[in-house]
Each structure stands twice: as C-alpha cells, then as structure tokens.
Amino acid sequence: MASDMDRSSFLNIPACLSAAGGLVLMATAAVAQTPAPEDWRQQEVAVLQGLDKVTARISRLEVPIGQTVRFGTFNIRVETCQDLPPTLPPESAAFVHVEDQPPDEQPSELFSGWMFASSPGLNAVEHPVYDVWVASCKSASTEGQSSAAGSN
C-alpha cells in the first residue's frame, strides 16, 4: 500500500513541475508589464472625485497642476499627475496635498502623498465628513472635447 502511494506521488511530479513552471512564466509576464519610470506621462490636470459622506454626493474636481481647489472644508493642491500610455495597463497617479480648514480656523494638513486611481484605499484621506481620491489625469488640451468631435 505504501509503495502505491509513493508511485502515485512520483507519477504526479511532472504535473507539479509543470504547474510550478506555469507560475514562474506568469510571474515573468507580470514583471514584463511593470511600467518603467520613462513610461509615465506627465499630464496638466488631475481629475479627482470627492465624496461628501453626509449627503452621499460625489463631486468631480478638475485640478490644474500646481493650483489649489476647495472641496467642502478641504484645500486640495496637486503637485503632479501622471498616467500610463494606452499600451500598458491603465493607471493614474497624483501627488496630492490636502488641508482641512473649517470656518474661522487655521488650516491643518491631513494628507500629503501619492494617490493611485487603481487603489483608492491604499493612501486614503482620513476625515469623518469628506473623502477624496484620484480618478484620472488628463491634458488641458483635451478639455471640453468629446470623442465625437470632428466626426461627421
């Protein structure tokens, strides 16, 4: 009986090795899709979404790089917004500063760091009333244009 167990285990070794080889191949393919620093494209406008947790309303915020916008009691400034070309997996990332400034109070910094569109919970703003995350990046030259523009 023990020899049958050893023989069946021995017969499954090629299957195990094949599965392990497949995992190595998949890991290699994942590394091949990892974007290089030169793949990232600098954009001129960060598209953010803000949630007012009291009213459950989501607002779209277009923030030009280097400028500050107001959302609720937040002052939001985007230092950079970068995305990947369409030939790579979709991703947008922005370096964002968020200050909370309730009426008649001094601003206090809540968040300063990178936000990623594909992982909004990775670096989240901790606030009881408002939430902000990166949706995408875009060029200022595409502002106001639709995909149907110029087609007749």
C-alpha positions as CSV (number, residue, x, y, z in Angstrom):
1,M,0.0,0.0,0.0
2,A,2.8,2.4,0.8
3,S,4.5,1.6,-2.5
4,D,1.3,2.6,-4.3
5,M,1.3,5.9,-2.5
6,D,4.9,6.5,-3.4
7,R,4.3,5.5,-7.0
8,S,1.3,7.8,-7.4
9,S,3.2,10.7,-5.8
10,F,6.1,10.0,-8.2
11,L,3.7,10.0,-11.2
12,N,2.4,13.4,-10.2
13,I,5.8,15.1,-10.1
14,P,5.8,16.2,-13.7
15,A,2.4,17.7,-13.2
16,C,3.7,19.6,-10.2
17,L,6.7,20.8,-12.1
18,S,4.6,21.9,-15.0
19,A,2.3,23.9,-12.6
20,A,5.4,25.5,-11.0
21,G,6.8,26.3,-14.4
22,G,3.5,27.9,-15.3
23,L,3.6,30.1,-12.1
24,V,7.2,31.2,-13.0
25,L,6.0,32.0,-16.5
26,M,3.1,34.1,-15.2
27,A,5.4,35.9,-12.7
28,T,7.7,36.7,-15.6
29,A,4.9,38.0,-17.7
30,A,3.7,40.2,-14.7
31,V,7.2,41.7,-14.4
32,A,7.3,42.3,-18.1
33,Q,4.2,44.5,-17.8
34,T,5.6,46.6,-14.9
35,P,5.9,50.1,-16.2
36,A,9.3,51.7,-16.3
37,P,9.8,55.3,-15.0
38,E,10.1,56.6,-18.5
39,D,6.6,55.1,-19.4
40,W,4.8,57.6,-17.1
41,R,3.4,60.6,-19.0
42,Q,3.1,64.0,-17.2
43,Q,-0.4,65.5,-17.6
44,E,-1.6,69.0,-16.9
45,V,-4.9,68.3,-15.0
46,A,-5.8,65.9,-12.2
47,V,-9.3,64.6,-12.2
48,L,-10.3,63.9,-8.6
49,Q,-13.5,62.7,-7.1
50,G,-14.7,64.0,-3.7
51,L,-17.4,62.4,-1.5
52,D,-19.5,64.3,1.0
53,K,-20.3,61.5,3.4
54,V,-23.2,63.5,4.9
55,T,-25.2,64.0,1.7
56,A,-23.6,61.0,-0.1
57,R,-22.9,63.2,-3.1
58,I,-19.8,62.6,-5.3
59,S,-18.3,65.7,-7.0
60,R,-15.8,65.7,-9.9
61,L,-12.9,68.0,-9.4
62,E,-10.5,69.1,-12.1
63,V,-7.4,70.4,-10.5
64,P,-4.7,72.0,-12.7
65,I,-1.2,71.0,-11.6
66,G,0.2,73.5,-9.0
67,Q,-3.2,75.1,-8.2
68,T,-5.5,74.7,-5.2
69,V,-9.2,74.0,-5.3
70,R,-11.7,74.0,-2.5
71,F,-14.0,71.0,-1.7
72,G,-16.1,71.3,1.5
73,T,-13.5,72.3,4.1
74,F,-10.6,70.9,2.1
75,N,-8.0,72.8,0.3
76,I,-6.6,70.4,-2.3
77,R,-3.4,71.0,-4.3
78,V,-1.9,68.6,-6.8
79,E,1.8,68.7,-7.4
80,T,1.9,66.2,-10.3
81,C,-0.4,63.9,-12.1
82,Q,0.9,61.1,-14.3
83,D,-0.6,58.3,-16.3
84,L,0.5,55.4,-18.5
85,P,0.0,55.1,-22.2
86,P,-2.9,53.0,-23.6
87,T,-0.5,50.2,-24.5
88,L,0.1,49.5,-20.8
89,P,-2.3,48.5,-18.0
90,P,-4.4,51.6,-17.1
91,E,-3.1,53.6,-14.1
92,S,-3.1,57.2,-13.0
93,A,-1.1,58.6,-10.0
94,A,-1.0,62.0,-8.4
95,F,1.0,63.6,-5.6
96,V,-1.7,65.4,-3.6
97,H,-1.7,67.8,-0.6
98,V,-5.0,68.0,1.4
99,E,-5.6,70.6,4.1
100,D,-8.7,70.8,6.3
101,Q,-9.7,74.4,7.0
102,P,-13.0,74.7,8.9
103,P,-14.5,78.2,9.0
104,D,-12.6,80.6,11.2
105,E,-9.8,78.1,11.9
106,Q,-6.2,77.7,10.7
107,P,-5.7,75.0,8.1
108,S,-4.2,71.7,9.2
109,E,-2.6,69.2,6.8
110,L,-4.5,65.9,6.6
111,F,-2.7,64.2,3.7
112,S,0.4,64.6,1.6
113,G,1.5,61.8,-0.7
114,W,0.8,59.7,-3.7
115,M,-2.7,58.5,-4.7
116,F,-3.3,55.9,-7.3
117,A,-6.5,55.6,-9.3
118,S,-6.4,51.8,-9.3
119,S,-6.1,51.6,-5.5
120,P,-8.0,54.4,-3.9
121,G,-7.9,52.9,-0.4
122,L,-4.1,52.5,-0.5
123,N,-3.4,56.1,0.6
124,A,-6.7,57.5,1.8
125,V,-7.6,60.8,3.3
126,E,-8.8,60.2,6.9
127,H,-11.8,62.5,7.6
128,P,-15.2,62.0,9.1
129,V,-17.1,64.1,6.5
130,Y,-15.1,64.2,3.3
131,D,-13.2,61.7,1.1
132,V,-11.0,62.5,-2.0
133,W,-9.4,60.2,-4.5
134,V,-7.7,60.3,-7.9
135,A,-9.9,59.2,-10.9
136,S,-7.5,60.1,-13.8
137,C,-5.1,62.6,-15.3
138,K,-5.7,64.5,-18.5
139,S,-4.1,67.0,-20.8
140,A,-5.5,70.6,-20.7
141,S,-5.7,70.5,-24.5
142,T,-8.5,67.8,-24.4
143,E,-10.7,69.8,-22.1
144,G,-14.2,70.3,-23.5
145,Q,-13.7,67.9,-26.4
146,S,-15.7,64.8,-26.8
147,S,-14.8,61.6,-28.7
148,A,-17.4,62.6,-31.4
149,A,-15.7,65.9,-32.1
150,G,-14.7,66.2,-35.7
151,S,-16.7,63.2,-37.0
152,N,-19.4,63.8,-39.5
